């Protein structure tokens, strides 16, 4: 099966999963062109310098997929199928039905290239040509120590994201901010922990964000959380209630808004500029935008993934490009990276590919 035919089947299957964002055959071929220079790089020898070259994907890819979001796992599987590999998917013990549902929508020739297990079979790691890991830092380190020198290893450890609202007098970004902070129980690496907002509107933005979080909860209720997670949210709310009670009031005082009778969502307005990690599960901080943003987020510099901005202009992107983030996008697109994004600042196809050179002669 030629690459464009594969891309067409993958795009058709992906159409049933709108939360993947736009996936088209042309977009997939564009990814190949962007990284490998030609959309037929996997199909035939092409001119390369003074000779010819052809790209080959690994025979077998082992995907270690975390349970936080199905998005990253499905994107990884799509890329593995696109480059012609067999794909072994180790999913969480609790299951990840989206992976099996995607396989069911593939033609038999491609479906046979996908195997799924909740427990890692003993020979999968040994036989894999490439290992792609999504998960906590500890998970990544576990597999880093087990892969061999001849195996390609693509780690995707824990990452943190946040948003910046430079100016929004009409509060046009609030609904998108609530959506980005609510999807996937806020568990993904692309989920914002906080929003830095222009100081003159920061407190009102937090209040309006609370209303948008409540609206989103009505449409899309939060997923299950453990008793321990609920306790962590309750303790954080209690702390903010105490801080609010002893403050003098005004924009310089902390404030918070919460879902009545549940821990479904929480908005915390905190005037302190330093980055604060959320306990997640739809708990979002709002802070006034400091004059020196890179300094405010310096402690998470090495762990930043995405910064969502509003308005999403090149000028505003340049104001956050020194924070350490590898992706800058509109706030409403934080959870929907394009197929061509450099995941964790790296290309997604070329690390998996090896090349065969052909030198023509008589």
C-alpha positions as a Markdown table, in Angstrom:
| # | Residue | x | y | z |
|---|---|---|---|---|
| 1 | Unk | 0.0 | 0.0 | 0.0 |
| 2 | Unk | 1.5 | 3.3 | -1.1 |
| 3 | Unk | 1.8 | 6.2 | 1.4 |
| 4 | Unk | -1.0 | 8.4 | 0.0 |
| 5 | Unk | -3.4 | 5.4 | 0.2 |
| 6 | Unk | -2.4 | 4.8 | 3.8 |
| 7 | Unk | -2.9 | 8.5 | 4.6 |
| 8 | Unk | -6.4 | 8.4 | 3.0 |
| 9 | Unk | -7.4 | 5.4 | 5.2 |
| 10 | Unk | -6.0 | 7.0 | 8.3 |
| 11 | Unk | -7.8 | 10.3 | 7.7 |
| 12 | Unk | -11.1 | 8.5 | 7.2 |
| 13 | Unk | -10.7 | 6.6 | 10.5 |
| 14 | Unk | -9.7 | 9.8 | 12.3 |
| 15 | Unk | -12.8 | 11.5 | 11.1 |
| 16 | Unk | -14.7 | 9.6 | 13.8 |
| 17 | Unk | -12.6 | 11.2 | 16.5 |
| 18 | Unk | -13.1 | 15.0 | 16.2 |
| 19 | Unk | -11.1 | 15.7 | 19.3 |
| 20 | Unk | -8.0 | 14.8 | 17.3 |
| 21 | Unk | -8.5 | 18.0 | 15.4 |
| 22 | Unk | -8.2 | 18.2 | 11.6 |
| 23 | Unk | -6.7 | 15.1 | 10.2 |
| 24 | Unk | -6.7 | 14.9 | 6.4 |
| 25 | Unk | -4.8 | 12.8 | 3.8 |
| 26 | Unk | -3.2 | 16.0 | 2.5 |
| 27 | Unk | -2.2 | 17.0 | 6.1 |
| 28 | Unk | -0.5 | 13.7 | 6.6 |
| 29 | Unk | 1.3 | 13.9 | 3.3 |
| 30 | Unk | 2.3 | 17.5 | 4.3 |
| 31 | Unk | 3.9 | 16.1 | 7.4 |
| 32 | Unk | 6.0 | 13.8 | 5.4 |
| 33 | Unk | 7.0 | 16.6 | 3.0 |
| 34 | Unk | 7.8 | 18.9 | 5.9 |
| 35 | Unk | 10.1 | 16.4 | 7.6 |
| 36 | Unk | 11.5 | 14.3 | 4.8 |
| 37 | Unk | 11.4 | 16.6 | 1.8 |
| 38 | Unk | 9.1 | 14.6 | -0.5 |
| 39 | Unk | 5.8 | 12.9 | 0.0 |
| 40 | Unk | 7.0 | 9.7 | -1.8 |
| 41 | Unk | 10.1 | 9.4 | 0.3 |
| 42 | Unk | 8.8 | 6.0 | 1.7 |
| 43 | Unk | 7.6 | 4.8 | -1.8 |
| 44 | Unk | 10.7 | 5.0 | -4.0 |
| 45 | Unk | 14.2 | 6.2 | -4.5 |
| 46 | Unk | 14.4 | 9.9 | -5.0 |
| 47 | Unk | 17.2 | 12.3 | -6.1 |
| 48 | Unk | 19.3 | 13.2 | -3.1 |
| 49 | Unk | 22.4 | 15.3 | -3.6 |
| 50 | Unk | 24.5 | 13.4 | -6.2 |
| 51 | Unk | 22.7 | 10.1 | -5.7 |
| 52 | Unk | 19.3 | 8.7 | -4.7 |
| 53 | Unk | 17.8 | 7.9 | -1.3 |
| 54 | Unk | 14.7 | 6.3 | 0.1 |
| 55 | Unk | 13.3 | 6.4 | 3.7 |
| 56 | Unk | 12.4 | 3.3 | 5.6 |
| 57 | Unk | 10.4 | 3.3 | 8.8 |
| 58 | Unk | 11.0 | 0.8 | 11.6 |
| 59 | Unk | 9.5 | -2.6 | 11.2 |
| 60 | Unk | 8.0 | -2.6 | 14.7 |
| 61 | Unk | 7.2 | 0.3 | 17.0 |
| 62 | Unk | 6.3 | -0.2 | 20.7 |
| 63 | Unk | 4.0 | 2.6 | 22.0 |
| 64 | Unk | 3.8 | 3.0 | 25.7 |
| 65 | Unk | 0.6 | 5.1 | 26.1 |
| 66 | Unk | -0.4 | 6.8 | 29.3 |
| 67 | Unk | -4.0 | 7.1 | 30.4 |
| 68 | Unk | -4.1 | 10.9 | 30.7 |
| 69 | Unk | -5.3 | 11.5 | 27.2 |
| 70 | Unk | -6.0 | 9.3 | 24.2 |
| 71 | Unk | -4.9 | 12.2 | 21.9 |
| 72 | Unk | -1.2 | 11.7 | 22.1 |
| 73 | Unk | -1.4 | 7.9 | 21.8 |
| 74 | Unk | -3.6 | 8.1 | 18.7 |
| 75 | Unk | -1.4 | 10.6 | 17.1 |
| 76 | Unk | 1.6 | 8.4 | 17.7 |
| 77 | Unk | -0.2 | 5.4 | 16.3 |
| 78 | Unk | -1.3 | 7.3 | 13.2 |
| 79 | Unk | 2.3 | 8.4 | 12.6 |
| 80 | Unk | 3.6 | 4.8 | 13.0 |
| 81 | Unk | 1.1 | 3.5 | 10.5 |
| 82 | Unk | 1.8 | 6.3 | 8.1 |
| 83 | Unk | 5.5 | 5.3 | 7.9 |
| 84 | Unk | 4.6 | 1.6 | 7.3 |
| 85 | Unk | 5.4 | 0.1 | 10.7 |
| 86 | Unk | 3.7 | -2.6 | 12.8 |
| 87 | Unk | 2.5 | -1.0 | 16.0 |
| 88 | Unk | 2.3 | -2.6 | 19.4 |
| 89 | Unk | 0.3 | -0.4 | 21.8 |
| 90 | Unk | 0.8 | -1.0 | 25.5 |
| 91 | Unk | -2.2 | 0.9 | 27.1 |
| 92 | Unk | -3.1 | 1.5 | 30.7 |
| 93 | Unk | -4.5 | -1.4 | 32.8 |
| 94 | Unk | -7.8 | 0.4 | 32.9 |
| 95 | Unk | -8.0 | 0.4 | 29.1 |
| 96 | Unk | -8.0 | 3.0 | 26.5 |
| 97 | Unk | -11.0 | 2.1 | 24.2 |
| 98 | Unk | -10.2 | 4.8 | 21.7 |
| 99 | Unk | -7.2 | 2.9 | 20.4 |
| 100 | Unk | -9.3 | -0.2 | 19.7 |
| 101 | Unk | -12.1 | 1.9 | 18.2 |
| 102 | Unk | -9.6 | 3.5 | 15.8 |
| 103 | Unk | -8.2 | 0.1 | 14.8 |
| 104 | Unk | -11.8 | -1.1 | 14.0 |
| 105 | Unk | -12.2 | 1.7 | 11.5 |
| 106 | Unk | -9.1 | 0.7 | 9.5 |
| 107 | Unk | -9.0 | -1.6 | 6.5 |
| 108 | Unk | -7.8 | -5.1 | 7.3 |
| 109 | Unk | -4.3 | -4.6 | 5.9 |
| 110 | Unk | -3.7 | -1.7 | 8.3 |
| 111 | Unk | -5.7 | -3.1 | 11.2 |
| 112 | Unk | -3.3 | -6.1 | 11.2 |
| 113 | Unk | -0.5 | -3.7 | 11.9 |
| 114 | Unk | -1.9 | -2.7 | 15.3 |
| 115 | Unk | -1.8 | -4.9 | 18.4 |
| 116 | Unk | -3.1 | -3.8 | 21.8 |
| 117 | Unk | -2.3 | -5.1 | 25.3 |
| 118 | Unk | -2.9 | -3.8 | 28.8 |
| 119 | Unk | 0.1 | -5.8 | 30.1 |
| 120 | Unk | 3.4 | -5.6 | 28.3 |
| 121 | Unk | 4.2 | -8.9 | 26.7 |
| 122 | Unk | 7.7 | -10.1 | 27.5 |
| 123 | Unk | 9.0 | -10.1 | 23.9 |
| 124 | Unk | 7.5 | -6.7 | 22.7 |
| 125 | Unk | 10.3 | -4.6 | 24.2 |
| 126 | Unk | 13.0 | -6.9 | 23.0 |
| 127 | Unk | 11.7 | -7.1 | 19.4 |
| 128 | Unk | 10.8 | -3.5 | 18.9 |
| 129 | Unk | 12.9 | -1.4 | 16.6 |
| 130 | Unk | 11.6 | 1.8 | 18.1 |
| 131 | Unk | 10.1 | 2.6 | 21.5 |
| 132 | Unk | 7.9 | 5.6 | 22.1 |
| 133 | Unk | 7.0 | 6.3 | 25.7 |
| 134 | Unk | 4.3 | 8.7 | 27.1 |
| 135 | Unk | 4.1 | 9.0 | 30.8 |
| 136 | Unk | 5.5 | 10.3 | 34.1 |
| 137 | Unk | 9.2 | 11.0 | 34.4 |
| 138 | Unk | 9.6 | 7.7 | 36.4 |
| 139 | Unk | 8.0 | 5.7 | 33.5 |
| 140 | Unk | 10.2 | 7.3 | 30.9 |
| 141 | Unk | 13.3 | 6.5 | 33.0 |
| 142 | Unk | 12.2 | 3.0 | 33.5 |
| 143 | Unk | 12.2 | 2.3 | 29.8 |
| 144 | Unk | 15.2 | 4.5 | 29.1 |
| 145 | Unk | 17.2 | 2.0 | 31.1 |
| 146 | Unk | 15.8 | -1.0 | 29.3 |
| 147 | Unk | 16.1 | 0.0 | 25.7 |
| 148 | Unk | 19.2 | -1.1 | 23.8 |
| 149 | Unk | 21.6 | 1.1 | 21.8 |
| 150 | Unk | 20.2 | -0.2 | 18.5 |
| 151 | Unk | 16.7 | 0.7 | 19.4 |
| 152 | Unk | 15.2 | 4.2 | 18.6 |
| 153 | Unk | 13.9 | 5.8 | 21.8 |
| 154 | Unk | 11.4 | 8.7 | 21.8 |
| 155 | Unk | 10.5 | 9.8 | 25.3 |
| 156 | Unk | 7.6 | 12.1 | 26.2 |
| 157 | Unk | 7.8 | 12.7 | 29.9 |
| 158 | Unk | 5.7 | 15.1 | 32.1 |
| 159 | Unk | 5.2 | 18.6 | 30.7 |
| 160 | Unk | 3.5 | 21.7 | 31.9 |
| 161 | Unk | 1.5 | 24.3 | 30.0 |
| 162 | Unk | -0.1 | 27.7 | 30.7 |
| 163 | Unk | -1.8 | 30.6 | 29.0 |
| 164 | Unk | -1.3 | 34.3 | 28.6 |
| 165 | Unk | -4.0 | 36.9 | 27.9 |
| 166 | Unk | -2.3 | 40.1 | 26.9 |
| 167 | Unk | -5.4 | 42.1 | 26.3 |
| 168 | Unk | -9.1 | 41.1 | 26.1 |
| 169 | Unk | -11.4 | 43.9 | 27.1 |
| 170 | Unk | -14.4 | 42.0 | 25.7 |
| 171 | Unk | -13.4 | 38.8 | 27.4 |
| 172 | Unk | -13.7 | 37.0 | 24.1 |
| 173 | Unk | -11.2 | 34.3 | 25.1 |
| 174 | Unk | -12.9 | 33.2 | 28.3 |
| 175 | Unk | -14.9 | 30.3 | 26.8 |
| 176 | Unk | -11.8 | 28.9 | 25.0 |
| 177 | Unk | -9.8 | 29.3 | 28.2 |
| 178 | Unk | -12.4 | 27.3 | 30.2 |
| 179 | Unk | -12.4 | 24.5 | 27.5 |
| 180 | Unk | -8.6 | 24.2 | 27.4 |
| 181 | Unk | -8.5 | 24.0 | 31.2 |
| 182 | Unk | -11.3 | 21.4 | 31.4 |
| 183 | Unk | -10.6 | 18.8 | 28.7 |
| 184 | Unk | -9.2 | 15.5 | 29.8 |
| 185 | Unk | -9.7 | 16.4 | 33.4 |
| 186 | Unk | -6.8 | 18.8 | 32.9 |
| 187 | Unk | -4.5 | 15.8 | 33.0 |
| 188 | Unk | -2.6 | 16.2 | 29.8 |
| 189 | Unk | 0.7 | 17.9 | 29.2 |
| 190 | Unk | -1.1 | 20.5 | 27.0 |
| 191 | Unk | -3.6 | 21.3 | 29.8 |
| 192 | Unk | -3.0 | 24.8 | 31.2 |
| 193 | Unk | -2.2 | 25.1 | 34.9 |
| 194 | Unk | -2.8 | 28.8 | 35.0 |
| 195 | Unk | -3.5 | 31.9 | 33.0 |
| 196 | Unk | -1.5 | 35.1 | 33.2 |
| 197 | Unk | -3.8 | 38.0 | 32.4 |
| 198 | Unk | -3.3 | 41.7 | 31.8 |
| 199 | Unk | -3.3 | 43.2 | 35.3 |
| 200 | Unk | -6.1 | 45.7 | 34.6 |
| 201 | Unk | -8.6 | 42.9 | 33.8 |
| 202 | Unk | -7.1 | 39.9 | 35.7 |
| 203 | Unk | -9.5 | 39.7 | 38.6 |
| 204 | Unk | -12.6 | 40.2 | 36.5 |
| 205 | Unk | -11.2 | 37.6 | 34.0 |
| 206 | Unk | -11.0 | 35.1 | 36.8 |
| 207 | Unk | -14.6 | 35.7 | 37.8 |
| 208 | Unk | -15.8 | 35.4 | 34.2 |
| 209 | Unk | -13.7 | 32.3 | 33.7 |
| 210 | Unk | -15.5 | 30.7 | 36.7 |
| 211 | Unk | -18.8 | 31.3 | 34.9 |
| 212 | Unk | -17.4 | 29.7 | 31.7 |
| 213 | Unk | -16.0 | 26.7 | 33.7 |
| 214 | Unk | -19.5 | 26.2 | 35.1 |
| 215 | Unk | -21.0 | 26.3 | 31.7 |
| 216 | Unk | -18.5 | 23.8 | 30.3 |
| 217 | Unk | -19.2 | 21.5 | 33.2 |
| 218 | Unk | -22.9 | 21.5 | 32.4 |
| 219 | Unk | -22.1 | 20.5 | 28.8 |
| 220 | Unk | -19.2 | 18.2 | 29.5 |
| 221 | Unk | -19.1 | 16.9 | 33.1 |
| 222 | Unk | -15.7 | 16.2 | 34.6 |
| 223 | Unk | -14.5 | 12.6 | 34.5 |
| 224 | Unk | -14.1 | 10.5 | 37.7 |
| 225 | Unk | -11.6 | 11.6 | 40.3 |
| 226 | Unk | -10.3 | 9.7 | 43.3 |
| 227 | Unk | -11.1 | 10.5 | 47.0 |
| 228 | Unk | -7.5 | 11.6 | 47.4 |
| 229 | Unk | -7.8 | 14.0 | 44.5 |
| 230 | Unk | -11.1 | 15.4 | 45.9 |
| 231 | Unk | -9.4 | 15.9 | 49.2 |
| 232 | Unk | -6.5 | 17.8 | 47.6 |
| 233 | Unk | -8.9 | 20.2 | 45.9 |
| 234 | Unk | -10.9 | 20.7 | 49.1 |
| 235 | Unk | -7.7 | 21.4 | 51.0 |
| 236 | Unk | -6.6 | 24.0 | 48.4 |
| 237 | Unk | -10.0 | 25.7 | 48.5 |
| 238 | Unk | -9.8 | 25.9 | 52.3 |
| 239 | Unk | -6.3 | 27.5 | 52.1 |
| 240 | Unk | -7.6 | 30.1 | 49.6 |
| 241 | Unk | -10.6 | 30.7 | 51.8 |
| 242 | Unk | -8.3 | 31.5 | 54.7 |
| 243 | Unk | -6.0 | 33.7 | 52.6 |
| 244 | Unk | -9.1 | 35.6 | 51.3 |
| 245 | Unk | -10.4 | 36.1 | 54.8 |
| 246 | Unk | -7.3 | 37.7 | 56.2 |
| 247 | Unk | -6.6 | 39.9 | 53.1 |
| 248 | Unk | -7.6 | 43.5 | 52.9 |
| 249 | Unk | -9.7 | 43.1 | 49.8 |
| 250 | Unk | -9.2 | 44.7 | 46.4 |
| 251 | Unk | -7.3 | 43.5 | 43.3 |
| 252 | Unk | -4.2 | 42.7 | 45.4 |
| 253 | Unk | -6.1 | 40.2 | 47.5 |
| 254 | Unk | -6.6 | 36.5 | 46.5 |
| 255 | Unk | -10.0 | 35.2 | 45.6 |
| 256 | Unk | -11.6 | 32.0 | 44.4 |
| 257 | Unk | -14.7 | 30.6 | 42.8 |
| 258 | Unk | -15.9 | 27.0 | 43.2 |
| 259 | Unk | -18.5 | 24.7 | 41.9 |
| 260 | Unk | -21.3 | 24.5 | 44.5 |
| 261 | Unk | -21.7 | 21.2 | 46.3 |
| 262 | Unk | -18.8 | 19.5 | 44.4 |
| 263 | Unk | -15.2 | 19.7 | 43.4 |
| 264 | Unk | -16.1 | 19.9 | 39.6 |
| 265 | Unk | -14.2 | 23.1 | 39.0 |
| 266 | Unk | -12.3 | 25.8 | 40.8 |
| 267 | Unk | -10.8 | 29.1 | 39.8 |
| 268 | Unk | -8.1 | 30.7 | 42.0 |
| 269 | Unk | -7.2 | 34.3 | 41.6 |
| 270 | Unk | -3.7 | 34.8 | 43.0 |
| 271 | Unk | -1.8 | 38.1 | 42.7 |
| 272 | Unk | 1.6 | 36.5 | 43.3 |
| 273 | Unk | 3.5 | 36.3 | 40.0 |
| 274 | Unk | 5.4 | 33.1 | 40.4 |
| 275 | Unk | 4.2 | 30.1 | 38.4 |
| 276 | Unk | 2.0 | 27.8 | 40.5 |
| 277 | Unk | 1.3 | 24.2 | 39.4 |
| 278 | Unk | -2.3 | 23.2 | 39.7 |
| 279 | Unk | -3.5 | 20.0 | 41.4 |
| 280 | Unk | -5.5 | 19.5 | 38.2 |
| 281 | Unk | -8.9 | 18.1 | 37.7 |
| 282 | Unk | -10.2 | 21.5 | 36.6 |
| 283 | Unk | -8.5 | 23.6 | 39.1 |
| 284 | Unk | -7.1 | 26.7 | 37.3 |
| 285 | Unk | -5.1 | 29.7 | 38.6 |
| 286 | Unk | -5.4 | 33.2 | 37.2 |
| 287 | Unk | -2.5 | 35.6 | 37.9 |
| 288 | Unk | -1.8 | 39.2 | 36.8 |
| 289 | Unk | 0.7 | 39.2 | 34.0 |
| 290 | Unk | 4.1 | 40.2 | 35.4 |
| 291 | Unk | 6.5 | 42.5 | 33.7 |
| 292 | Unk | 9.1 | 39.8 | 33.5 |
| 293 | Unk | 7.3 | 36.6 | 32.5 |
| 294 | Unk | 10.4 | 34.4 | 31.8 |
| 295 | Unk | 11.5 | 35.1 | 35.4 |
| 296 | Unk | 8.1 | 34.2 | 36.8 |
| 297 | Unk | 8.1 | 30.8 | 35.2 |
| 298 | Unk | 11.9 | 30.1 | 35.5 |
| 299 | Unk | 11.5 | 27.1 | 37.9 |
| 300 | Unk | 9.5 | 25.2 | 35.3 |
| 301 | Unk | 11.6 | 26.3 | 32.3 |
| 302 | Unk | 12.8 | 22.8 | 31.4 |
| 303 | Unk | 9.3 | 21.3 | 31.7 |
| 304 | Unk | 7.2 | 23.7 | 29.7 |
| 305 | Unk | 5.3 | 22.4 | 26.7 |
| 306 | Unk | 2.7 | 24.8 | 25.4 |
| 307 | Unk | 1.8 | 28.5 | 25.9 |
| 308 | Unk | -1.6 | 29.5 | 24.7 |
| 309 | Unk | -1.9 | 33.2 | 24.0 |
| 310 | Unk | -4.6 | 35.8 | 23.2 |
| 311 | Unk | -4.5 | 37.6 | 20.9 |
| 312 | Unk | -2.5 | 35.0 | 19.0 |
| 313 | Unk | -0.3 | 37.4 | 17.0 |
| 314 | Unk | 3.4 | 37.1 | 16.0 |
| 315 | Unk | 4.2 | 40.1 | 18.2 |
| 316 | Unk | 2.6 | 38.3 | 21.3 |
| 317 | Unk | 4.3 | 35.0 | 20.4 |
| 318 | Unk | 7.7 | 36.8 | 20.5 |
| 319 | Unk | 6.8 | 38.0 | 24.0 |
| 320 | Unk | 6.7 | 34.4 | 25.3 |
| 321 | Unk | 9.3 | 32.6 | 23.2 |
| 322 | Unk | 11.9 | 32.9 | 25.9 |
| 323 | Unk | 9.8 | 31.1 | 28.6 |
| 324 | Unk | 11.0 | 27.7 | 27.6 |
| 325 | Unk | 7.9 | 26.5 | 25.8 |
| 326 | Unk | 8.2 | 24.5 | 22.6 |
| 327 | Unk | 4.8 | 25.4 | 21.2 |
| 328 | Unk | 2.9 | 28.7 | 21.1 |
| 329 | Unk | -0.7 | 28.7 | 19.9 |
| 330 | Unk | -4.2 | 30.3 | 20.4 |
| 331 | Unk | -5.6 | 29.6 | 23.8 |
| 332 | Unk | -8.5 | 27.6 | 22.3 |
| 333 | Unk | -6.1 | 25.4 | 20.4 |
| 334 | Unk | -3.9 | 24.3 | 23.3 |
| 335 | Unk | -5.3 | 20.8 | 23.4 |
| 336 | Unk | -5.3 | 20.3 | 19.6 |
| 337 | Unk | -1.8 | 20.4 | 18.2 |
| 338 | Unk | -1.4 | 20.1 | 14.4 |
| 339 | Unk | 0.0 | 16.9 | 12.9 |
| 340 | Unk | 3.1 | 18.8 | 12.0 |
| 341 | Unk | 4.0 | 20.1 | 15.5 |
| 342 | Unk | 7.4 | 19.4 | 16.9 |
| 343 | Unk | 6.4 | 17.3 | 19.9 |
| 344 | Unk | 8.5 | 18.3 | 22.9 |
| 345 | Unk | 10.5 | 20.4 | 20.4 |
| 346 | Unk | 11.5 | 17.4 | 18.2 |
| 347 | Unk | 10.4 | 16.2 | 14.8 |
| 348 | Unk | 8.1 | 13.2 | 15.0 |
| 349 | Unk | 9.0 | 11.2 | 11.9 |
| 350 | Unk | 12.7 | 11.7 | 11.2 |
| 351 | Unk | 13.9 | 10.2 | 14.5 |
| 352 | Unk | 12.1 | 6.9 | 13.5 |
| 353 | Unk | 13.5 | 6.8 | 9.9 |
| 354 | Unk | 16.6 | 5.3 | 8.5 |
| 355 | Unk | 17.7 | 6.0 | 4.9 |
| 356 | Unk | 18.9 | 3.7 | 2.1 |
| 357 | Unk | 21.2 | 5.4 | -0.4 |
| 358 | Unk | 21.5 | 4.3 | -4.0 |
| 359 | Unk | 24.4 | 5.4 | -6.2 |
| 360 | Unk | 23.6 | 4.7 | -9.9 |
| 361 | Unk | 26.2 | 3.4 | -12.2 |
| 362 | Unk | 26.8 | 1.3 | -15.3 |
